[in-house]
């Protein structure tokens, strides 16, 4: 359950959005580090003639060092914490802080600058804001934009006329609002794309599961047809052969020997066909259960009637051991078929000895068991005998006919009734 929940969380729309956003930011911060480094040189063309090399160089070195430390921090942060919402917030915060660092040169050097130079720095700052990597985080971008534009406006407050201050102030206000709306639209588009990607991934997974299930069904049907055609051929051919001999011979003694063989072969074919029909119903999901109170003793006696004669015909003994009785919630038809299948298997795989059909109490439950002295089941076959078309190796020892469906059908019927087989 834990693994499934973790997998679901990793493929949720929020996780997909966070992953995509971080991928964009990490890619762009590397490019922006180069762009800001070069941009700082452009700032120097304006600042150095007024302040000299030393003040600008101190600011520029601080900018370059902060950008390098920022990129190393981002790399270690993602490696340590992964693609999480907290990682995204930290990356956005530090990207915004280093972005503001470039605009900070205006208030730092405002006393040396003239109004035209402030205008040039304003244009450079606006250019950086238009391509700011934290545009994928609207709230962080809003803080970055307000901080940067406020620092740029300091230069206009220091050197501009009242009209210029008003015009630039309104331009900053309106332009900033438009930029924020554009950023929000971009963020919403990215979010919608992430949601769509997560839904598509879920649909692909569901489709893959449906295709795998359909392939399993097709494989089961292929095994069904192969097993049916192979295992039915032998008893049908035997029935045709015995019937032909019975028809041709006039020897009464020989006919008396052949007649029971014809009956047993016919019963074997009938059992196979019933199993095929049951399996087809299970495969199609049309097998239904009708749970009702069933007097177990009466049902067991009904199943046992006539089975002693069948055992005697094979030289086997049969005994009914009814130690307990009571009503159980079951489907009488399905329960009878399950018990008959176990009795038929006991007779089929026994070369001699006794078969015992027993009902006994086990706590608050009633337990039905079939004991025989047959060839048994190899330990290696215990894990597979409950699967369709699987027969134990002991079947070859007694040359038992069958499709390998009986136990699989019994388990399915028992599950439908809420019973346990073991």
C-alpha positions in Angstrom: 0.0 0.0 0.0 2.8 2.4 0.8 4.5 1.8 -2.6 1.3 2.4 -4.4 0.6 5.6 -2.5 4.1 6.9 -3.2 3.7 6.1 -6.9 0.4 7.8 -7.1 1.8 10.9 -5.4 4.7 11.0 -7.8 2.4 11.0 -10.8 -0.2 13.4 -9.4 -1.0 16.7 -11.3 0.7 18.7 -8.4 3.8 16.6 -8.6 3.9 16.8 -12.4 3.5 20.6 -12.2 6.2 20.9 -9.7 8.6 18.8 -11.7 7.9 20.7 -14.9 8.3 24.1 -13.2 11.5 23.1 -11.5 12.9 21.8 -14.8 12.2 25.1 -16.5 13.7 27.1 -13.6 16.8 25.0 -13.3 17.4 25.2 -17.0 16.8 28.9 -17.2 18.8 29.9 -14.0 21.9 28.4 -15.6 21.3 30.6 -18.7 20.4 33.6 -16.6 23.6 33.3 -14.6 25.5 33.8 -17.9 23.1 36.6 -19.0 23.3 38.5 -15.7 27.1 38.2 -15.7 27.2 39.8 -19.2 24.5 42.3 -18.2 26.6 43.4 -15.3 29.3 44.4 -17.8 26.7 46.5 -19.7 25.8 48.2 -16.4 29.6 48.9 -16.0 29.6 50.8 -19.3 27.2 53.3 -17.7 28.5 53.2 -14.1 32.3 53.1 -14.4 32.7 56.5 -16.2 30.9 58.1 -13.3 32.2 56.2 -10.3 35.4 54.7 -11.4 36.4 51.0 -11.5 36.5 50.2 -7.8 32.8 50.7 -6.7 31.5 49.0 -9.8 34.0 46.1 -9.5 33.0 45.5 -5.9 29.3 45.3 -6.9 30.1 43.2 -10.0 32.2 40.7 -8.1 29.5 40.3 -5.4 27.0 39.7 -8.2 29.1 37.0 -10.0 29.9 35.2 -6.7 26.2 35.2 -5.7 25.3 33.7 -9.0 27.9 30.9 -8.7 26.9 30.1 -5.2 23.3 30.1 -6.2 23.8 27.5 -8.9 25.7 25.2 -6.6 23.0 25.5 -4.0 20.3 24.7 -6.5 22.2 21.6 -7.6 22.7 20.3 -4.1 19.2 21.2 -3.1 17.6 19.1 -5.9 20.0 16.2 -5.3 19.1 16.2 -1.6 15.4 16.9 -1.5 14.2 16.0 -5.0 11.5 17.7 -7.0 9.3 19.0 -4.2 7.2 22.1 -3.6 9.6 23.2 -0.9 12.5 22.9 -3.3 10.6 25.0 -5.9 9.9 27.8 -3.3 13.6 27.9 -2.3 14.8 28.0 -5.9 12.3 30.8 -6.7 13.3 32.8 -3.6 17.0 32.7 -4.3 16.5 33.3 -8.1 14.5 36.4 -7.3 17.0 37.6 -4.7 19.9 37.4 -7.1 17.8 39.0 -9.8 17.0 42.0 -7.5 20.8 42.3 -6.9 21.3 43.7 -10.4 18.6 46.5 -9.9 20.2 47.4 -6.6 23.0 49.2 -8.5 20.6 52.1 -9.2 20.2 53.2 -5.5 23.8 52.3 -4.8 25.2 54.6 -7.5 22.3 57.1 -7.8 24.4 60.0 -6.5 26.9 59.6 -9.4 24.4 59.0 -12.2 22.5 61.5 -14.4 18.9 61.2 -15.5 19.8 59.7 -19.0 22.0 57.1 -17.3 19.1 56.2 -14.9 16.9 55.8 -18.0 19.4 53.4 -19.6 19.6 51.3 -16.4 15.8 51.3 -16.2 15.6 49.9 -19.7 18.2 47.2 -18.9 16.3 46.3 -15.7 13.0 46.0 -17.6 14.7 43.8 -20.1 15.8 41.4 -17.4 12.4 41.4 -15.8 10.7 40.5 -19.1 12.8 37.3 -19.3 13.0 36.6 -15.5 13.1 32.9 -14.8 10.8 33.1 -11.8 7.9 34.0 -14.1 6.8 30.5 -13.5 6.1 31.5 -9.9 3.6 34.4 -9.9 3.9 35.3 -6.2 7.7 35.3 -6.2 7.7 37.2 -9.5 5.4 39.9 -7.9 7.8 40.4 -5.0 10.8 40.4 -7.4 9.1 42.9 -9.7 8.0 45.3 -6.9 11.6 45.2 -5.4 13.3 45.8 -8.8 11.0 48.6 -10.0 11.1 50.3 -6.6 14.9 50.4 -6.8 14.9 51.7 -10.4 12.3 54.4 -9.4 14.8 55.7 -6.7 16.9 57.0 -9.6 13.9 58.9 -11.0 13.0 60.3 -7.6 16.6 61.6 -7.3 17.0 63.2 -10.8 13.6 63.5 -12.4 11.2 66.4 -12.5 7.7 66.1 -10.9 6.2 65.4 -14.3 8.8 62.8 -15.1 8.3 61.2 -11.6 4.6 61.0 -12.2 4.8 59.6 -15.8 7.5 57.1 -14.9 5.6 56.1 -11.7 2.4 55.5 -13.7 4.3 53.6 -16.4 5.9 51.4 -13.8 2.5 50.8 -12.1 0.6 50.0 -15.3 3.5 48.1 -16.9 4.1 46.1 -13.8 0.4 45.2 -13.7 0.4 44.0 -17.3 3.6 42.0 -16.7 2.1 40.3 -13.7 -1.0 39.4 -15.6 1.1 38.0 -18.4 3.1 36.0 -15.9 -0.1 34.6 -14.3 -1.4 33.6 -17.7 1.9 31.8 -18.4 1.7 30.1 -15.0 -1.9 28.9 -15.6 -1.0 27.5 -19.1 1.9 25.6 -17.5 -0.4 24.3 -14.8 -3.0 23.2 -17.3 -0.4 21.4 -19.4 0.9 19.6 -16.3 -2.7 18.6 -15.4 -3.2 17.4 -18.9 0.1 15.5 -18.8 -0.9 13.8 -15.6 -4.3 12.8 -17.0 -2.7 11.5 -20.1 -0.2 9.5 -18.1 -3.1 8.0 -16.1 -5.0 7.2 -19.3 -1.9 5.5 -20.7 -1.5 3.4 -17.6 -5.2 2.4 -17.6 -4.9 1.6 -21.3 -1.8 -0.5 -20.7 -3.6 -2.4 -17.9 -6.6 -3.0 -20.2 -4.3 -4.2 -23.0 -2.5 -6.5 -20.6 -5.8 -7.9 -19.2 -7.1 -8.4 -22.8 -3.8 -10.2 -23.6 -4.2 -12.4 -20.6 -7.8 -13.2 -21.7 -6.6 -14.1 -25.2 -3.8 -16.3 -23.8 -6.4 -18.0 -21.5 -8.7 -18.6 -24.5 -5.8 -20.0 -26.5 -4.9 -22.4 -23.7 -8.6 -23.2 -23.4 -8.9 -24.2 -27.1 -5.6 -26.1 -27.2 -6.4 -28.1 -24.0 -10.0 -28.8 -25.1 -9.0 -30.0 -28.6 -6.2 -32.1 -27.2 -7.8 -33.7 -24.1 -11.3 -34.2 -25.6 -9.9 -36.0 -28.7 -8.7 -39.1 -26.7 -12.0 -40.0 -24.9 -14.1 -39.2 -28.0 -11.9 -41.5 -30.1 -12.1 -44.2 -27.4 -15.9 -43.8 -27.3 -16.2 -44.2 -31.1 -13.8 -47.2 -30.9 -15.7 -49.0 -28.1 -19.1 -48.3 -29.7 -17.9 -49.7 -33.0 -16.6 -52.9 -31.3 -19.9 -53.2 -29.3 -21.9 -52.8 -32.6 -19.8 -55.4 -34.5 -19.5 -58.1 -31.8 -22.2 -60.7 -31.1 -20.4 -62.1 -28.1 -22.6 -61.4 -25.1 -19.7 -61.8 -22.7 -17.5 -59.3 -24.6 -20.5 -56.9 -24.8 -20.9 -57.0 -21.0 -17.2 -56.0 -20.6 -17.4 -53.2 -23.2 -20.7 -51.7 -22.0 -19.3 -50.3 -18.7 -16.3 -48.9 -20.5 -18.6 -47.0 -22.8 -20.5 -45.7 -19.8 -17.3 -44.5 -18.1 -16.0 -42.9 -21.2 -19.3 -41.1 -21.8 -19.3 -39.9 -18.2 -15.7 -38.6 -18.6 -16.7 -36.7 -21.8 -19.7 -35.3 -19.9 -17.5 -34.1 -17.1 -15.1 -32.4 -19.5 -18.0 -30.7 -21.3 -19.4 -29.5 -18.0 -16.0 -28.1 -16.9 -15.7 -26.4 -20.3 -19.1 -24.7 -19.9 -18.3 -23.7 -16.3 -15.0 -22.2 -17.3 -16.6 -20.4 -20.2 -19.1 -18.9 -17.8 -16.4 -17.9 -15.3 -14.3 -16.4 -18.2 -17.4 -14.4 -19.4 -18.4 -13.4 -15.9 -21.9 -14.9 -16.2 -21.6 -17.5 -13.5 -24.0 -16.4 -10.7 -24.4 -17.5 -7.1 -27.7 -17.9 -5.2 -26.9 -18.0 -1.5 -29.5 -19.6 0.7 -29.7 -21.7 3.9 -28.8 -25.3 2.9 -29.1 -28.4 5.2 -25.6 -29.8 4.7 -26.4 -33.3 5.9 -29.2 -33.7 3.3 -27.0 -32.4 0.5 -24.1 -34.6 1.4 -26.3 -37.7 1.5 -27.7 -36.8 -1.9 -24.2 -36.4 -3.4 -23.1 -39.7 -1.8 -26.0 -41.7 -3.1 -24.9 -43.8 -6.0 -21.2 -43.1 -5.5 -20.6 -46.3 -3.7 -21.6 -48.3 -6.8 -19.2 -46.1 -8.9 -16.4 -46.9 -6.5 -17.3 -50.6 -6.4 -17.0 -50.7 -10.2 -13.4 -49.6 -9.9 -12.6 -52.0 -7.0 -12.8 -49.1 -4.4 -14.6 -48.9 -1.1 -16.7 -45.8 -0.1 -17.7 -44.6 3.3 -19.8 -41.6 4.4 -18.8 -40.2 7.8 -21.4 -37.6 8.8 -20.2 -36.4 12.2 -22.0 -33.1 12.2 -24.9 -31.5 10.5 -26.5 -28.1 10.3 -27.6 -25.3 7.9 -25.0 -23.3 6.0 -25.3 -20.3 3.7 -24.4 -21.6 0.2 -25.6 -22.1 -3.3 -26.9 -25.7 -3.3 -26.1 -26.3 -6.9 -22.5 -25.0 -6.8 -21.8 -26.7 -3.5 -23.0 -30.0 -4.8 -20.8 -29.6 -7.9 -17.7 -28.8 -5.8 -18.2 -31.9 -3.6 -18.9 -34.1 -6.6 -15.7 -32.9 -8.3 -13.6 -33.8 -5.2 -15.2 -37.3 -5.1 -14.7 -37.8 -8.8 -11.0 -36.8 -8.4 -10.6 -39.2 -5.5 -12.0 -42.1 -7.6 -10.1 -41.0 -10.7 -6.7 -41.0 -9.0 -7.2 -44.0 -6.7 -6.0 -47.5 -7.8 -7.3 -49.1 -4.7 -8.3 -48.6 -1.0 -11.1 -46.5 0.5 -12.6 -43.1 -0.1 -14.2 -41.3 2.8 -16.6 -38.3 2.5 -16.6 -36.7 6.0 -18.5 -33.8 7.5 -17.3 -32.5 10.9 -17.5 -29.5 13.1 -14.5 -27.1 13.3 -15.3 -24.4 15.8 -18.4 -22.5 14.6 -17.9 -23.9 11.1 -18.7 -27.1 9.3 -15.9 -28.8 7.4 -16.3 -31.1 4.4 -13.4 -33.4 3.5 -12.7 -36.2 1.1 -10.0 -38.7 1.9 -8.5 -41.3 -0.4 -5.6 -43.6 -0.8 -4.7 -42.5 -4.3 -1.4 -41.6 -5.9 -1.4 -38.1 -4.2 0.0 -34.8 -5.4 3.7 -34.0 -5.9 4.9 -31.2 -3.6 6.1 -29.2 -6.6 2.6 -29.3 -8.0 0.8 -27.9 -5.0 1.3 -24.3 -6.0 -0.1 -24.8 -9.5 -3.0 -27.3 -9.3 -5.5 -24.6 -8.5 -4.8 -22.8 -11.8 -6.7 -23.5 -15.0 -5.3 -26.1 -17.4 -2.8 -27.3 -14.8 -2.6 -31.0 -13.9 -0.3 -32.7 -11.5 2.3 -35.1 -12.7 0.5 -37.9 -10.8 -2.2 -37.8 -13.5 0.1 -39.7 -15.8 0.5 -42.5 -13.2 -3.2 -43.4 -13.4 -3.7 -42.3 -17.0 -6.5 -40.0 -15.7 -8.4 -38.1 -18.4 -9.3 -34.4 -17.9 -8.6 -30.8 -18.8 -7.1 -29.5 -15.6 -10.1 -27.3 -15.0 -11.8 -29.0 -12.1 -9.9 -27.5 -9.1 -9.7 -24.0 -10.7 -13.5 -24.1 -11.1 -14.1 -25.4 -7.6 -12.0 -22.6 -6.1 -13.9 -20.0 -8.0 -17.2 -21.4 -6.9 -16.0 -21.6 -3.3 -14.9 -18.0 -3.4 -18.3 -16.9 -4.7 -19.9 -18.7 -1.8 -17.5 -17.3 0.8 -16.1 -20.8 1.5 -12.4 -21.9 1.7 -10.7 -24.7 0.0 -7.5 -26.3 1.2 
